Amino acid sequence: PHQVTAAKHALDQQKYEKKEVVKVQDHVFKKGDHVKLDKMNREGDVLEVKKHELLVDLGGLQARVKDTEVTFMHGASKPQKVKKAGTRQHMKKTGHYEVNVIGMRYEEAMNIVEKFLDDALLLGYPSVRIVHGMGKGILRNGIRKKLDHLSYVKEYRDGGPNEGGLGVTVVSFE
């Protein structure tokens, strides 16, 4: 009975043992190749190749990995030319268009809000949301002073209960 129990125990232990699968690469990696990191399930581009070690850019995060830890996806892709679209005025948009300036310094927030309002007007949005947070009210008051002096602003109000309350200013254009 002891031998049977020991044999069952040995079989059970085999379930939990990690089986190392050695991966053999058939691709020679080059700078710019697009690869997938197997353990992290993330994709990135090869920045550097040294023998069997790769430096991979994962969207800002860089990882140095062995070439056996990645899967080749495709070669370096050529950047596609982006066509510049013409500016369309007088086209009304629907949906949400908002900017978040929470935590910014006063002057930085005012510059961003001013550019945001110009862009929103140019794109034809009927209204926008400016998320400034509640805090001490410095950003809220500064934004409202700026809105008072803009001729294209029809009205502004606090956000409703489902819009962010006092931490949001909703602006409507003429």
C-alpha positions as CSV (number, residue, x, y, z in Angstrom):
1,P,0.0,0.0,0.0
2,H,2.9,2.4,0.7
3,Q,4.3,1.9,-2.8
4,V,0.9,2.6,-4.4
5,T,0.5,5.8,-2.4
6,A,4.1,6.9,-3.3
7,A,3.4,6.2,-7.0
8,K,0.2,8.2,-6.9
9,H,2.0,11.1,-5.1
10,A,4.7,11.0,-7.7
11,L,2.1,11.2,-10.5
12,D,0.4,14.1,-8.9
13,Q,3.7,16.0,-8.5
14,Q,4.3,15.7,-12.2
15,K,1.2,17.8,-12.9
16,Y,2.7,20.8,-11.1
17,E,6.3,20.6,-12.4
18,K,7.2,23.2,-14.8
19,K,8.2,21.8,-18.1
20,E,10.8,23.9,-19.8
21,V,10.1,24.1,-23.5
22,V,13.2,25.3,-25.4
23,K,12.1,27.5,-28.2
24,V,14.4,27.5,-31.3
25,Q,14.3,30.7,-33.4
26,D,14.3,30.2,-37.1
27,H,14.3,34.0,-37.8
28,V,17.3,36.2,-37.6
29,F,16.2,39.4,-35.9
30,K,17.0,42.9,-37.2
31,K,16.4,46.3,-35.9
32,G,12.8,47.4,-36.6
33,D,11.3,43.9,-36.5
34,H,7.9,43.7,-34.8
35,V,7.8,41.0,-32.1
36,K,5.6,39.7,-29.4
37,L,6.9,39.0,-25.9
38,D,5.5,35.6,-24.9
39,K,5.5,36.0,-21.2
40,M,4.1,39.5,-21.1
41,N,1.7,39.0,-24.1
42,R,2.7,42.5,-25.5
43,E,4.0,43.5,-28.8
44,G,6.9,45.9,-29.6
45,D,9.6,46.8,-32.0
46,V,13.3,45.6,-31.8
47,L,15.6,48.5,-31.1
48,E,18.9,46.7,-30.8
49,V,20.2,43.2,-31.5
50,K,23.3,41.7,-29.6
51,K,23.9,38.0,-30.3
52,H,20.9,36.3,-28.8
53,E,19.6,39.3,-26.8
54,L,17.2,41.9,-28.0
55,L,16.2,45.4,-26.8
56,V,12.5,45.8,-27.4
57,D,10.4,49.0,-27.3
58,L,7.0,48.3,-25.8
59,G,5.4,51.7,-26.4
60,G,7.8,53.7,-24.2
61,L,8.9,50.8,-22.0
62,Q,12.1,49.1,-23.0
63,A,12.8,45.5,-22.2
64,R,16.0,43.5,-22.8
65,V,15.0,39.8,-23.5
66,K,16.5,36.7,-25.0
67,D,15.5,35.9,-28.6
68,T,13.9,32.7,-27.4
69,E,11.4,34.7,-25.3
70,V,9.8,36.5,-28.3
71,T,7.8,35.5,-31.4
72,F,8.5,37.2,-34.7
73,M,5.4,39.0,-36.0
74,H,6.5,40.9,-39.1
75,G,9.4,42.9,-40.4
76,A,9.9,46.6,-40.1
77,S,6.9,48.5,-41.5
78,K,7.3,51.6,-43.6
79,P,5.6,54.6,-42.1
80,Q,2.6,55.5,-44.1
81,K,2.1,59.0,-45.3
82,V,-0.8,60.8,-43.7
83,K,-2.9,63.0,-45.9
84,K,-3.6,66.3,-44.4
85,A,-7.3,67.1,-44.3
86,G,-8.6,70.5,-45.2
87,T,-10.2,72.5,-42.4
88,R,-13.9,72.3,-42.3
89,Q,-15.8,75.1,-40.6
90,H,-19.5,75.3,-40.0
91,M,-19.8,71.6,-39.5
92,K,-21.8,70.8,-36.4
93,K,-20.5,67.9,-34.3
94,T,-22.2,65.8,-31.7
95,G,-20.7,63.8,-28.9
96,H,-18.4,64.9,-26.1
97,Y,-15.4,67.1,-26.5
98,E,-13.6,67.9,-23.3
99,V,-10.3,68.9,-21.8
100,N,-9.0,68.0,-18.4
101,V,-6.8,70.6,-16.6
102,I,-6.9,69.1,-13.1
103,G,-3.6,69.5,-11.3
104,M,-2.1,72.0,-13.7
105,R,-0.7,75.3,-12.8
106,Y,-2.9,78.3,-13.5
107,E,-1.0,79.8,-16.5
108,E,-0.5,76.4,-18.1
109,A,-4.2,75.5,-17.7
110,M,-5.3,78.9,-19.1
111,N,-3.1,78.4,-22.3
112,I,-4.5,74.9,-22.8
113,V,-8.1,76.0,-22.3
114,E,-7.7,78.9,-24.7
115,K,-6.3,76.6,-27.4
116,F,-9.0,74.0,-26.7
117,L,-11.8,76.5,-27.1
118,D,-10.3,77.7,-30.4
119,D,-10.0,74.2,-31.7
120,A,-13.6,73.3,-30.6
121,L,-15.0,76.4,-32.3
122,L,-13.0,75.6,-35.4
123,L,-14.3,72.0,-35.5
124,G,-17.8,73.2,-35.0
125,Y,-18.8,71.7,-31.7
126,P,-21.9,73.2,-30.2
127,S,-20.7,72.8,-26.6
128,V,-17.7,71.5,-24.7
129,R,-16.7,70.4,-21.2
130,I,-13.8,71.8,-19.3
131,V,-12.8,69.6,-16.3
132,H,-11.0,71.7,-13.7
133,G,-11.8,69.9,-10.5
134,M,-13.1,71.5,-7.3
135,G,-10.0,72.3,-5.2
136,K,-9.8,75.9,-4.0
137,G,-11.6,77.2,-7.1
138,I,-8.6,79.0,-8.7
139,L,-8.8,77.2,-12.0
140,R,-12.6,77.4,-12.1
141,N,-12.6,81.1,-11.4
142,G,-9.8,81.8,-13.9
143,I,-11.6,79.8,-16.6
144,R,-14.8,81.7,-16.0
145,K,-13.1,85.1,-16.2
146,K,-11.6,84.0,-19.6
147,L,-15.0,82.8,-20.8
148,D,-16.6,86.2,-19.9
149,H,-14.2,87.9,-22.3
150,L,-14.7,85.6,-25.3
151,S,-17.3,86.8,-27.8
152,Y,-18.1,83.4,-29.3
153,V,-19.2,81.9,-25.9
154,K,-23.0,82.0,-25.7
155,E,-23.2,80.7,-22.1
156,Y,-21.5,78.5,-19.5
157,R,-22.7,76.6,-16.5
158,D,-21.6,74.1,-13.9
159,G,-21.8,70.5,-14.8
160,G,-24.9,68.6,-13.7
161,P,-24.9,65.7,-11.2
162,N,-23.9,63.3,-13.9
163,E,-21.5,65.7,-15.7
164,G,-19.0,66.3,-12.8
165,G,-20.9,68.9,-10.8
166,L,-18.8,71.9,-9.6
167,G,-15.6,70.3,-11.0
168,V,-16.8,70.9,-14.6
169,T,-17.8,73.9,-16.7
170,V,-20.0,73.2,-19.7
171,V,-19.5,75.9,-22.4
172,S,-22.0,76.6,-25.3
173,F,-21.0,78.5,-28.4
174,E,-23.0,80.9,-30.5
